[in-house]
Each structure stands twice: as C-alpha cells, then as structure tokens.
Amino acid sequence: MPSLDPTEPWPRLRDIVEASVTGLHRGRFITETLEALCVQLGAASAWSTLETKGGGPMHRSRTTSFRGVAPAVLAMHVGDVLQQVRTKLKTVAGPVPYAPDGSFIAVPLWSQPTPSSQGRSLVGALYLEFAKDQGTQETVVGVVETAGALLGGLIAQQTIIEDTQEDLRAQRLVEPSGQPLSLDELLAPESMASIGEELRSAIGGDESIMILGESGTGKTQLATAFAHASNQTPIVRATLGLADDLNTITSELFGHERGSFSGAVSKRTGLVEYANQGTLIFDEVLNLPHHAQQLLLDFTQFGSYRPLGFQGPQPKTASLRIISVTNGDIQQAIANREFRQDLYFRLAAVPITLPPLRDRRWDIPNIATRYLHRIDPKESWELDGSAMEALLAPELPWAGNIRELEAVLKRARNRARASGSDDAVIEAQHLDLGTPQRPSAPSTSEAQPSAHPAHGDIQNRWRRLTDEQSKLESLERGVIEDALAMCHGIVARTARMLEVPRTGLISRMGRLSIDAERFKERRK
C-alpha cells in the first residue's frame, strides 16, 4: 500500500468505526475492528490480546504476507512485541526481524482515552504488521492509535455490561423466583405413590435422576421439589434450547475465560460451577446435540471439566447431582442414535415417568385446590359441584396436562372475580371448557339437579352414583387381574399390554387393593 495521505485518514477512520459498532451488535467487534484495520491500512495481519491474569489469548485477523515465515516464529515475535507494550505502556513500532521491508505497530488499549494514568486501566494490546514500511508512517500510527482508543473503550464498556449480566444471571440461577411446591405436596396423590417410594429412596444419595413425561406434567417442578427435599443446593436450571454450536454449549455449561474467543471480553462462570455441591436440573436433555453429549458424558464419568480458554495444568472439578427431564421418547432417540445410550445410563440411574393428567383424573380436585391456594393465598377458593363435574369429565383429553389445568383455573378465577360475586367460588361457567359430547347422556332426573331438590332425591342420586362407581371399579379390577394373570404377575408387561404407564398401573392396583404377587404364584 502506498504512503497514507495525511488528508485521507478520516474516511478510513469512519469505515473502521462503522465496522467496530456493527461488530458490537453482532458480538464480534474485536474481530471486525481488526479486519477493518487490515483493509483500510493494508496490513498483512492484525492481532489483539486482552489483559488477563497471566496474559490472554491472542486473536489474529488474517495473514496475507510473510508466507515463508514459520507460524511459531511469527507468533513469538508478536507475543514479544505485545509484552513490550504491556510493560512500557506506550506505542511500539519498527521493522520486523524476518522481512527486509516489513514493519509493525503495536499500541496499548486503555479503558479510557486519557493521557493521565489515573482513572484508566490497561485492557489489552493491539498489533498490526505490514509487508512494507507503513508501520513507520506517522499518519498510519495516528490512525492505529485512534482505532486503539476506540477499541479499548468498547472493550472496557462491554466488560462492564457483561459482568453485570453475569451477576444477574448468577442471581437468577441460584435464587429462583417464587415458592416451589414441596415434595410431599407433589407426591400426596395416590397416583404418585410408587413414584414417591422411588424418589424418597434416592434422597440420601447422589445418583442422577431422569424424569420423563408428556409436556406439562410437572417434571421440572418435581425435580426442583426433590432437590429442595434432599438439601442439595444451590439448585441451577440448565435450559440450552436448540443451541447447536459447541462453543456456545461449552461456555454455558462449563464457562469461558476472558479472551478465550473473539468477543469474550469477560470471564463467564458455567452452570456446572454454579451448581457445585448442589443440583443441576437439565431441561429437555434430548435437545443436546451429539458432539455436546460427549462433553456431558465425560463430566458425569470423571467430574472434571475445562472452561473454554482455561490454561490451568489440571481441570476444574465439581460434585453435583444431575436431574434431567424431557418430554421426548428417550428410547426411540437411542434407537435412532440421536442420543448416546452410555450417556442415558449415566443420567438415568433413577428413571421416573410421570403419568399424564388424563390417567389420574381423580387427582384433579386436589391439584386444583392446591393451585388456587398457591396463586391466591388470601382467598379460600372453592370449586362448586358443577365445576368439579366439568373438570372430571372423561371426554376432556387434557393434552397440556397440569399446565393446561392451571391455565384453565387461572382464567376461571379471573372470571369469577369479574362476575361481581363476593364468594370465592368457581363454577362451571367460569371454566369455559365447552360442552363435551358424552357417549350416552343420562336422564335429567339422574344428572341434572332440579331447581328445588328434595332431600330424598339427593340421597337417591348419590346412591345411584355410588353404585355406578362400584360397578366401574369392579370392571376395572377384573380387567387388571386378567391381564396380570396372562402376564404372570409381571407389572411392566401388564402395563405394556394395557398401554398405560407402569407407575399409573401401580397406582390403580394400590387403589383397588390388587396384589401382583398372587398372580406370580399361579405360575407355579
């Protein structure tokens, strides 16, 4: 590149500033500033380093000349020059030792562009290399120093922003908002009896737990309650979404050091370190891409990890319990080789499957009452008979499970308040569940309360309802016992035959006083 005309630097500086600001929005302002300097000044390569304990990694923009120079020689020279800048705290320029016409400029990067050392700190250093003598031109040096002042200020401000964001992130991670339900509350329903036995037996250990179930069944809620019950805190929730980039996932899980990659102007603590001595709840673990599954497998096996850019001789370690949850088909994912089977065995030392709400309809009244008390503890909300009947209607699929039920109840409470009634009572009209079509509509005298019901009429209706319930339980008991007999008392096989969750079948057997051992004896 020919000598830079003293009247030309301003358009070049404008382009460099535009590149820096654009890169700031993209999270790549260091790299894009280096690229712009190379383009506008004709530099062969540009390097920067961030000031860290022991020195930070260098970021090279590009190299287009000195191709005969060994990379190790080039890197050694750049490292020596940048160290001079950090020692002398001033611009260093001169010829390169491996090219007769080559030159370089290196400038310190300050947090504030002031001549006084008070109120400013060194945040890094910048190095540019030229194939010709541009590094000795006063105008070029001025442009580089001006760009360095801008870059240093951006690094300092971005560091403050990222440090603040990291503090807020840490606070959200280890101090979740709201009062979670207790484990005893969640396990109180009969349908949760077998799950309760499994979880309570695991409270004193550190085995990894995997909770499976449809969306909205309360998997994360149960995981959080279990972590509190086991006193394994802090409790940190990992939600990686659909992140596919390995560096992004590594940074989130294990953290990164300042300067570990372009744009990493601050140190980031990983979720694993935050959860040390506590619990890491891994949401939707099936979303973890295959190359990241290896990282998690290594951590579960050895308990050690390395943040991005970590230069320590020994890896960091953490001791924690992992509770992973997913609404996906884990066995199908393993069969399709989308999820590692060895990782599954590490994460599912205690496998739990939550039944869908449609398979535990009899729990709806207790769940509804508990939820209403939690969202509005000042009012003693109740469900009247019509609301209870509507919620228990067998035609409702409850595809959204408990999450859908809670949304229905919240809207119903708001409608009940808006109706102007002083009573904290939710009626069927507040639920807005529609009118499901039943297979056979009962007669008016059986199903619909009269305007002025007589005492005897209520007793008769209740007696008929009780008789029908007894008949249904008798039919259900017969079907389950026949299935158990055919499967020789093996509950898992029986559940597969009836196409119901094993935990749900165990709950029904407990409610109907069915002992699977009796059917194992028949096999003799």
N, C-alpha and C positions, 0 to 999 in steps of 0.2 A: 504494500500500500504506500502511495506517495506521502510526503510530509503533509500533516494536517494543517490546513489554512486556519490562522487564528480567528477568521471571521466565520468559520464553518461549525464550531463545536456546538452551537445552540440547537440546530436541527438534530444533531446526533444525540445530544443530551435529552432532547424531547422524546426521541424514539426509545432511549434507554429507560426513561421514567415511565413511559407508557407500558413497556414490557414488564417493568417491576410491579406496577399497580395491577396490571392484568394477571400476572402470576400470583399476586397476593390473593386474589379472589379464587384462584384455582389451587392454592396451597403449594405452588411451585415457584414462588417469587425469587428464591435464590438461584435456581437453575435458569430461569428465564432472564434474570439480570445478567448472568454470566454469558448466556447465549447472545444477548443484545450487545454486550461489550465486544465479543468476538466479531460480530457482524459489523458494528459501527466503526470499530477501530482497526479492523483487520488483524486481530490477534489470532495466533495459531492455537492457543489453548487458554483456558481460564480455570482457576482453582479457587476454592474458598475453604476455610476451616472455621468452625465455631469454637469459641473459648469454653473449654470444659476442664474439669479436673483431670490433669494428665494429658490434655490436648484432645481435640475432637477429630473425627474422620474428615478427610478432605473430599470435596465434591468437584470433579473435573467436568467442565463443559464439553470440550472436544479438542482433539489434536489433529492438525492438518499438515504440520511440517515436522522437521527433525525426525523423519521416519527411520533413519538409520540408528537412532539412539535407543539403547535398551530401556524398556519401561522402568526398570529398577533404578537406573542412573537418573532418569528424568524425575522420578518420584523423590529420590534422595535429594536432588538439587532443590526441588520445590519445597520439600519439608524443611531443609536448612534455611532457605530464604524466609519462609513464614515464621520460623522460630526467631530469626533475627528481628523481624517486625515486631513480634510479641515481646522481645527483650528490649529493643531500642524504643519501641512505641512511636515510630515515625516511618515515613515512606522510605523504601529502599529500592534503588534502580541500578541497572548496569548490564553488561554483556553476559550472555550465557556461556558456560565453560565448554560446551560441546558443539558450538556452531560459530564460525568466524564472524558472521554478520548479525547473529541473533541478539536479542535484548529482552529485558524483563522489567516489570514494575510490580511492586508489592506494597500495599497500603494497609494500615490498621483500620479496623471497623469499630467505631465508637458508638455508644448508646445515644450520645448527643453530640452534634457537630459544633462543639465549643472549643476554643483554644486552651481553656483552663482545664486542669485535671480534676477540679472539684465538680461534683455533680454528674460526672460521666464515668462510664466503665468500659473496659475493652470487651467486646462481644465476639470478636473474630478477626480474621485477616483475609485479604484478597490478593491473588497473584495472577498477572497476565503475562503471557510470553509471546514474542513476536519473531517472525523469521528475519526481519530487517531491524533497522535502528529506531523504530518508533518509540521504544522504551526510553530513549534519551531525549525525546522531544518534549519541550516544556508544556506545550498545549495539550499533548496526549496525557502527560502526567496530571495536568489540571482536570481533564475530563474524568480520568480514573479516580482521582481523589474526590471529586464531586459525586460520582456514582457510588463510591465507597461510603461517603457521608449519608447518602440516601439509604443504601443497603443496611448500614449499621443501625440507623434509626428504625427501619422496618423490622429488623431482627429483634431489637430491644422491645418495641411495642408489641410485636407478635408474641414474644416470650411472656410479657405481662398478661396478654389475653389468654394464652394457652395455660399459663399457670393458674389463672383464675378459673378457667373452665375445668381444669383438673381438680381444683379444690371443690368446686360444685359437684363434679362427677363423683368424687370420693364421698361427699356428704350424702348424695342420693343413694349411692351403692350401699353404704354401711348403716344409713339411718332411713330405711324405707318409711314412707308416709302411711298414716292410717294404723288402726289397731287390728292386727290379724286375728282370725278366729283361733281358739285353742285347739289342740289336737283332740282333746276329749270331746269338744263340741262337734267336731267333724266326724268323729268315729262313733258318736252316740247312736245313730240309727242302726236298726237290726241288720240292714243290708251291708253295713260296713264292719260287721263283727269279725269275719275272717281276715279282712284287711287290717283291722285293729290288732289282732293277735300277731300278725306278721310284723307290723311296724313296731309294736311295743317290744317285741323280742329283739329288735335291731337297735333300740335307742342307746344302749350302753356301748355299742361297738363303733367301728368306723367304716363298715362296708359301704360300697357305693350302692345307690338305690336308683332304679329306673321305674318311673311311673308312666304307664300307658293309659290311653283312653281317648274317647272322642273329644273334639273341641268343646270347651265349656263345661267339662265335668268336674273342674276344680283341681286339676293336677298341681299347678303352681301353688295354689292356696294350701293344699295338703302338704306339699314339700316345705313351704315356709313354716307351717304349724309344727311339722315334725322337727325341723331344725331348732325352733324355739324350745320345744319339749325336751330335746336332747342337750340343751345348753351349749350347742356348738355354734358359737357366734365369733366373729361377725358373719352375717348372712348376706351373701353377694349374689346377685342375679345376673347371669350372662345371657344376653339376647343379641346374637350375631346376625339375625335376619338371614338375608341371602348373600352375605359377603362372600366373594369368591377369591379375592386377592390374598395370597398367603401372607404378605407383609402386613396387611390390614388386620387379619385374624391374629397373627402372632403379636402384633402391637397391642391389640385389645386384650388378649388372654395373658400374655407374659410381659407386656410393656416394651418400651424402647428407650434408648439413651439419647441425650441431646446430640444432634449431629449424626445420628445413625443413618439418615437418608435425607435427601434434599427436602427442606421444609420442616424437618424435625428440630425446631429451634428450642423446644423444651423437652425435658425428661417426662416420660409417661409411665405411671405405675400400672401394671397389669392386674386384671381381675383376680388372678391366682394369688398375687401378693396381698391384695386387699382381703382375700378370704382365708389367709393363712391362720391356722388353728380354729377355723370355723367351717362354714358350709358354702359351697359354690353350687347354685341352682342353675342348671344348664337348660334353657328353654329351647324346645324344638331342635334337639341334637341331630335329627336326621338331615337338617339343612347344612350341616358341616361338610364342606367338600372333601373329597378323598385325600388330597395332599395335606389337608389340615388335620384329618383324623390320625395321621401318623404322629403328629406333634402331641396330640392329646393322649394317644396310646403310650408314647414314651414317658409322658409325665405321670400317668397312672401307674406305670410299672416301676419307675425309679424315683418319683417325687422330686425330680430336678428339672430345671429349665434355664434357658438363656434368653434374656430380652434382646431385641434387635440392637446391634451395636455394642453389646456387653463385652468388655475386654478382660474381665477377671479371669484368673487362671482356673478357678473352679466355678461350676454352675451354681446358680441360686437354688435353694430348696424351699419347699412348702409342704405342710402337712394339713390336709383338709379332707372333708367328706364331699363327694360329688353326688348330687341328686339330679339326674337328667330326666326330662319329661318330653314327650312327643305325642302327637295325635296321629302319627303315621303308622303304617304297617311295618314294624321293625323286621319281622321275619321275611316279609316279601322283599324289603330293601336288602337284606343279607343275601337272599336267594338271587337277586338281580345284581349282586356285587356292587351295590350302591353304598353299602355300609359294611365296614370291616367286622367280621364275626369275632375276631380276637378282641376288638375294642368293645363289642357288645358284652362279652363275658366279663370284661373289666368293669364296665359301667352297670351291669345288671346282676350284681351279686345278690341283691334282693329285688326281684321283679314284682311289681304291683300293677294290677289292671283295675281301673275304676269303671264300674258299670254305668251305662247311660241312664239318664233320668227316667226314660220310659220303662226300664226294667226295675225301677224302685219307686213306683208312683206312690206307694203308701208312705214314703218319707216326705212327700211334698208338703203336707201341713206343717211339720216341724221345721223344715227348711225355710218355708215362707215366713213363719212366725219369727224365727231366729234372724232372718234377713231384715224384716221390718223393724225389729228392735235395734238392730245394729245401725241402720241408716237414720233412725229417728228415735233415739232412746228416751226422749222426753214424753213421748206418747205411747200408750199401750194399745197398739194397733191390733185389731182382730179381723178374722175372716168370717163372714156370716155363712150360713148353710149353703146359700146359692153360689157363693164364691168358691167354697170348698168343693162343691159338686162339679163346678166348671173346671177347676184345676185338676181334678181327679178323673176327668172324662177319658176313657180308654182310647178315644179316637185322636187325641192330641199326640202328635209324634214327638214333640219336644226335641226337635233336631238340634237346637242350640243348647240343650241340657240346662244345667243350673244357671249359666249365664243368661239364657233366654228367659228362664223363670224370674230371675232378679230384675231383668228389664221390664217384664210384664208387671211385676209388683210395684216397681218404682213409678211407672206410669199410672197404675191404679191408685196409688197413694196420692199422687198429684191431682187426679180427677176427683177423688173423694174429698180432698181439701177444697177444691174449686166448687164443689156442689153446694157449699154453704152449710153443711151439716156440722153440728158440734161434736158428733160421735166419731171416734177414731175407728170406724168400721168400714171394711172394704166389701162391696157387694159385687155380684157377677157383672152388673152393668159397667162397673169401673174397670173390669179386666179387659173388656173388648177382645175376647177370644173368638168371637164369631159363634155361630150355631152349628156345631159338628153334626153330621148326619149319622145317626145311630142305626145299626142293623135292624133292630126292631124296637119301635117306640112303645114304651109301656103305656098303659091306660092312664087317663087323667087322674082317676081315683088313687092309683098306685104311686105315680111320680110327682104330680103337681099338688102342692099344698093348697087347700081351699082358703077362701078369704077368712073364714072363721072356723078353724079346725077344732073338732071336738077332742076331748081327752082320749076317748076310746079309739077314735080314728088314728091318732098319732101312735098309740100303742100297737094297733094292728099293722100299720105301715112299717113300724120298726121291727115287728116280729117277722113280717114277710121279708124284709131286707136281711135280717139276721139268718133266716132260713136259706135265702139265696146264697149268702156268703158262705154258709156251711157247706152247701152243695158244691160251690165252686172250689172250696178248699179240698173237699173230698175228691173231686175230679182231678185237681192238680196233684194231690198226694198219690193217687193211683197211677197217673202218667209217669211221675218221677220214679216211683217204686218199680214200675215195669221196666223203665229204662235202666235203672240201677241193676235190676236182675239180669237184663240182657248184657250189661257191661260188667257183670260180676263184681259190682260194688266199686268200680274204679270211677271216681267222681270226674276226673278230667275227660275220660271217654264219654261219660254220660253227658257232660256239658257240650261236647262236640256234637253228639247225636241230637240233642235238643236245640243246638245252635244258640246257646246262651253263654255269657261269661261264666267261667268257673266260680269266681267269687260270688256272682249273683245266685248261682245254683246252690252254693253252700249256705247263703243267707236264707233262701227259701226252704231248704231242708231243715235248718235250725228252727224256722218259724213253724214248720209243720211237724217237728219232732221226728224227723226221718234219720235213722242211723245207717250209714252206708256199710258199717261193719257186718250187719245182719246178712247183707247180700253177698259179702265175701265168703261167709260161712257156707252159703248154699253151694258154693263151687266145689266143696269137698266131696 
